[in-house]
Amino acid sequence: MMGIELPWETIFKAANTGALAFWLLLAFGPRGQMWMRGIFLLGTGLLALCYVILIGGLLGGAFNGGAAEGSSLDFTTLSGVMALFDSPGGATIGWLHYLAFDLFVGIWIARNADRHAIARIWQIPCLFFTLMFGPVGLLLYLILRSFLGKSLENGFTPR
């Protein structure tokens, strides 16, 4: 059975544009409960839902564009993961994975920083680096919080 060929480039661009809109809202928009819930559900939730649908369809054979020609999907070896990312579908789905998790971490940083009364001016660089480099932004925030927190313990626990 032949799978459906999806417009991977269009999906990639739409995910990037949507994620960036939610990042801008997170960095510069209001932080009320309704706004944060919306960013979480519509941003992270929608990215995660797209990921689930696309990875399921790819692994189930409903969609074309998975592993490079002649390779099988193998998440246990470097060459297997490289083969997956060496395809339009695999790279797009992998990028959705990054976008969803990085936005989730960004939301956690923003909410946590608000709870610890860390000014938005300090949050924005952490959010930027989380958007661009994931763990770099998280580490930057954890270091920042250890200096700006009310106690040393606040800098090393995820609450």
Number of C-alpha atoms within 10 A of each C-alpha: 5 8 13 13 11 14 11 18 12 11 16 17 12 12 21 15 12 15 24 16 13 20 22 13 15 22 20 11 12 11 16 9 10 10 14 19 13 14 23 20 13 16 24 24 16 17 24 19 14 18 20 15 11 20 21 13 16 21 13 11 15 15 18 20 22 25 24 18 11 6 12 13 18 14 12 8 10 10 13 17 16 17 22 25 19 16 18 20 27 25 20 24 26 15 18 25 18 17 25 23 18 25 26 17 20 28 23 16 23 23 18 17 21 14 10 16 13 17 12 15 9 14 22 20 15 25 29 17 19 25 23 13 13 20 14 16 24 21 14 17 26 21 14 17 25 17 13 18 18 12 11 12 10 16 19 13 9 9 10
